[in-house]
Amino acid sequence: MAEEIFLSVVIPAHNEEHRLPSTLRRLQEFLPTQGYTFEVIIVENGSRDGTRGVVERARPGFAQLRLISMPQAGKGGAVRAGMLAARGAFRFMCDADLSMPIEEVGRFLPPRVEAEVAIASREAQGARRFGEPAYRHLMGRVFAQAVKLIVLRGFEDTQCGFKCYRARAAQDVFSRQVLQGWTFDVEDLFLARRLGYSIVDVPIPWYYQAESRVQVAADSLRMLADLVRIRVNWMRGVYDISRPSPSQSAL
């Protein structure tokens, strides 16, 4: 019988040859000290650099490291593939730049959090931002208002790249995900709420990374269009939530 895994760390990686070696070292140094079983899944997403080679070279000394390679499908597609392939009781999606230090992962796990979905927030009381340009913060605030107006109320920060799903919630949500791009986070939270899962904000320290892949003008327009698409998909019945919510049925 395969060993039960407590935590899966899922990292989408597109052209991350330069940032990934440091991230893998930090994961390998920290996670084995935590007293639980774990795996790290790198989803190599159509990279044109040496991202895959970085992972393959690290694997001989990192038994818990797994690699999934796929054609480029957007960050949403990569996260979806990793979360559905994960085997952990808790599945933690994590940006490759570790803009939130991995040492903060305990904030998302029992006993500190008992919700089925825990999402990092840079806006919740107690959160701290370091080095973020004013225009990026403003862009985030405008998008947060659009999310609340069009799709999903109750959240001030849907886009931080660190979120933890219990296994059943991950399977239920990511198997229904349609969007492939940046706005997949909103779609997943929309689905989680519609499926009846409990969701909690987790305030975090967050360090702005200058090599961010966001293209402000183009990505902002795509993301706004995706918000409308989520609403239209819901109205057209694209998301099949006809079966009973796991949170409302017996185990």
C-alpha positions as CSV (number, residue, x, y, z in Angstrom):
1,M,0.0,0.0,0.0
2,A,1.3,3.5,-0.9
3,E,2.3,5.7,2.0
4,E,-0.4,8.2,3.0
5,I,0.7,11.7,2.2
6,F,-0.4,14.6,4.5
7,L,0.7,17.6,2.3
8,S,1.1,18.0,-1.4
9,V,2.8,21.2,-2.6
10,V,1.8,22.0,-6.2
11,I,3.9,24.5,-8.1
12,P,3.1,25.6,-11.7
13,A,6.4,26.4,-13.5
14,H,6.6,28.2,-16.8
15,N,10.2,29.3,-17.7
16,E,11.3,29.1,-14.1
17,E,14.9,27.9,-14.8
18,H,16.4,30.7,-12.7
19,R,14.1,30.9,-9.7
20,L,13.3,27.2,-9.3
21,P,16.7,26.0,-7.9
22,S,16.4,28.3,-4.9
23,T,12.8,27.3,-4.4
24,L,13.5,23.6,-4.4
25,R,16.4,24.0,-2.0
26,R,14.1,25.9,0.4
27,L,11.4,23.3,0.2
28,Q,13.9,20.4,0.7
29,E,15.4,22.1,3.7
30,F,12.1,23.0,5.4
31,L,9.5,20.4,4.7
32,P,11.3,17.3,6.1
33,T,11.6,19.1,9.5
34,Q,7.8,19.4,9.9
35,G,7.0,15.8,11.0
36,Y,4.5,15.0,8.4
37,T,4.6,13.2,5.0
38,F,4.7,15.3,1.9
39,E,5.3,15.5,-1.8
40,V,6.3,18.4,-4.1
41,I,4.8,18.4,-7.6
42,I,6.3,20.7,-10.2
43,V,4.0,21.2,-13.2
44,E,6.3,22.2,-16.0
45,N,4.0,24.1,-18.3
46,G,5.4,24.4,-21.8
47,S,8.7,26.0,-20.8
48,R,11.1,27.1,-23.4
49,D,14.1,27.2,-21.0
50,G,15.7,24.6,-18.8
51,T,12.9,24.3,-16.2
52,R,12.4,20.6,-16.7
53,G,16.2,20.0,-16.5
54,V,16.3,21.8,-13.1
55,V,13.7,19.5,-11.7
56,E,15.2,16.3,-13.2
57,R,18.6,17.1,-11.7
58,A,17.1,17.7,-8.3
59,R,15.1,14.5,-8.2
60,P,17.8,12.0,-7.3
61,G,18.4,13.8,-4.0
62,F,14.8,14.7,-3.3
63,A,12.7,11.6,-3.2
64,Q,9.4,13.4,-2.6
65,L,9.8,15.5,-5.7
66,R,7.5,14.7,-8.7
67,L,7.5,16.3,-12.2
68,I,4.5,16.7,-14.5
69,S,5.3,18.1,-18.0
70,M,2.5,19.4,-20.2
71,P,2.1,21.7,-23.2
72,Q,1.6,25.3,-22.2
73,A,-2.0,25.7,-20.9
74,G,-1.8,28.8,-18.8
75,K,-1.2,28.9,-15.0
76,G,-4.8,27.7,-14.4
77,G,-4.3,24.6,-16.5
78,A,-1.0,23.8,-14.8
79,V,-2.5,24.2,-11.3
80,R,-5.5,22.1,-12.2
81,A,-3.3,19.3,-13.5
82,G,-1.2,19.3,-10.3
83,M,-4.0,19.5,-7.9
84,L,-5.8,16.6,-9.5
85,A,-2.6,14.5,-9.6
86,A,-1.8,15.2,-6.0
87,R,-2.2,12.5,-3.4
88,G,-2.1,14.6,-0.2
89,A,-4.9,15.0,2.3
90,F,-4.1,18.7,2.0
91,R,-3.1,20.2,-1.4
92,F,-1.3,23.5,-1.3
93,M,-0.8,25.5,-4.5
94,C,2.3,27.6,-4.3
95,D,4.0,30.2,-6.6
96,A,7.4,29.2,-7.9
97,D,9.0,32.5,-6.6
98,L,7.9,31.7,-3.0
99,S,6.8,35.3,-2.6
100,M,5.2,34.0,0.6
101,P,8.0,32.1,2.5
102,I,7.3,28.3,2.6
103,E,7.8,28.5,6.4
104,E,4.3,30.1,6.6
105,V,2.6,27.0,5.2
106,G,1.5,26.0,8.8
107,R,-0.9,28.9,8.7
108,F,-3.1,27.0,6.2
109,L,-3.1,23.6,8.1
110,P,-4.8,22.2,11.2
111,P,-4.9,23.0,14.0
112,R,-4.6,26.7,12.9
113,V,-7.2,26.3,10.1
114,E,-10.1,23.8,10.0
115,A,-11.8,25.1,6.9
116,E,-11.9,23.0,3.7
117,V,-10.3,25.8,1.7
118,A,-7.8,28.3,3.0
119,I,-6.6,31.2,0.8
120,A,-3.7,33.6,1.4
121,S,-4.8,37.2,1.7
122,R,-2.6,40.3,1.4
123,E,-5.5,42.4,2.6
124,A,-6.7,40.6,5.7
125,Q,-5.9,42.0,9.1
126,G,-2.4,41.1,10.0
127,A,-1.1,40.7,6.4
128,R,2.0,42.5,5.4
129,R,3.3,43.5,2.0
130,F,6.9,44.2,1.2
131,G,8.2,46.1,-1.9
132,E,5.0,46.2,-3.9
133,P,4.8,49.1,-6.3
134,A,1.8,51.3,-5.8
135,Y,0.4,50.7,-9.3
136,R,0.3,46.9,-8.7
137,H,-1.5,47.4,-5.4
138,L,-4.1,49.7,-7.1
139,M,-4.5,47.2,-9.9
140,G,-5.3,44.5,-7.4
141,R,-7.8,46.6,-5.6
142,V,-9.6,47.5,-8.8
143,F,-9.8,43.8,-9.8
144,A,-11.0,42.8,-6.3
145,Q,-13.9,45.2,-6.7
146,A,-14.7,43.8,-10.1
147,V,-14.7,40.3,-8.7
148,K,-17.2,41.3,-6.0
149,L,-19.4,43.1,-8.5
150,I,-19.6,40.4,-11.2
151,V,-18.9,37.0,-9.6
152,L,-18.1,36.6,-5.9
153,R,-18.5,38.7,-2.9
154,G,-16.8,38.4,0.5
155,F,-13.1,38.3,-0.6
156,E,-10.6,41.1,-0.8
157,D,-7.8,39.1,-2.4
158,T,-8.6,36.2,-4.7
159,Q,-5.3,36.3,-6.7
160,C,-2.6,35.5,-4.2
161,G,-0.9,32.4,-5.4
162,F,-1.0,30.4,-2.2
163,K,-4.1,28.4,-1.4
164,C,-4.8,25.1,0.4
165,Y,-7.6,22.7,-0.4
166,R,-8.5,19.5,1.5
167,A,-8.3,16.5,-0.9
168,R,-12.1,16.1,-1.5
169,A,-12.6,19.9,-2.0
170,A,-9.7,19.9,-4.5
171,Q,-11.1,17.0,-6.5
172,D,-14.6,18.5,-6.5
173,V,-13.5,22.0,-7.5
174,F,-10.6,21.4,-9.9
175,S,-12.4,18.7,-11.8
176,R,-15.0,21.4,-12.8
177,Q,-12.5,24.2,-13.5
178,V,-12.7,25.6,-17.1
179,L,-10.5,28.6,-17.2
180,Q,-6.8,28.2,-18.1
181,G,-5.5,31.7,-17.4
182,W,-4.9,33.9,-14.4
183,T,-8.6,34.2,-13.4
184,F,-8.8,30.5,-12.5
185,D,-8.5,31.4,-8.8
186,V,-11.8,33.3,-8.9
187,E,-13.5,30.4,-10.8
188,D,-12.3,27.9,-8.2
189,L,-13.5,30.0,-5.2
190,F,-16.8,30.5,-7.0
191,L,-17.2,26.8,-7.4
192,A,-16.0,26.0,-3.9
193,R,-18.7,28.3,-2.5
194,R,-21.4,26.9,-4.8
195,L,-20.4,23.4,-3.7
196,G,-20.8,24.4,0.0
197,Y,-17.2,24.2,1.1
198,S,-16.0,26.4,4.0
199,I,-13.5,29.1,2.9
200,V,-11.2,31.2,5.2
201,D,-8.8,34.0,4.5
202,V,-5.3,33.6,5.9
203,P,-3.3,36.8,6.4
204,I,0.3,36.4,5.2
205,P,3.6,38.2,4.8
206,W,4.1,38.7,1.0
207,Y,7.2,39.9,-0.8
208,Y,6.8,41.4,-4.3
209,Q,9.0,39.8,-6.9
210,A,10.1,42.1,-9.7
211,E,10.1,39.2,-12.3
212,S,6.4,38.8,-12.1
213,R,4.9,37.5,-15.3
214,V,1.8,39.7,-15.2
215,Q,1.4,42.0,-18.2
216,V,-0.7,44.7,-16.7
217,A,-2.8,46.0,-19.6
218,A,-3.4,42.8,-21.6
219,D,-3.8,40.5,-18.6
220,S,-6.2,43.0,-16.9
221,L,-8.5,43.0,-19.9
222,R,-8.4,39.2,-20.2
223,M,-9.2,38.8,-16.5
224,L,-12.2,41.1,-16.6
225,A,-13.5,39.2,-19.6
226,D,-13.0,35.9,-17.7
227,L,-15.1,37.3,-14.8
228,V,-18.0,37.7,-17.2
229,R,-17.3,34.3,-18.6
230,I,-17.6,32.7,-15.2
231,R,-21.0,34.3,-14.7
232,V,-22.2,33.2,-18.1
233,N,-20.9,29.7,-17.6
234,W,-22.9,29.4,-14.4
235,M,-26.0,30.7,-16.1
236,R,-25.6,28.2,-18.9
237,G,-25.0,25.3,-16.6
238,V,-21.5,24.6,-17.7
239,Y,-20.5,23.7,-14.1
240,D,-22.1,20.5,-13.1
241,I,-22.9,20.8,-9.4
242,S,-26.1,18.7,-9.6
243,R,-24.7,15.9,-7.4
244,P,-25.0,16.6,-3.6
245,S,-22.3,18.7,-2.0
246,P,-19.8,16.5,0.0
247,S,-20.2,18.9,2.9
248,Q,-23.9,18.1,3.0
249,S,-23.7,14.3,2.6
250,A,-22.5,11.6,4.9
251,L,-18.9,10.4,4.5
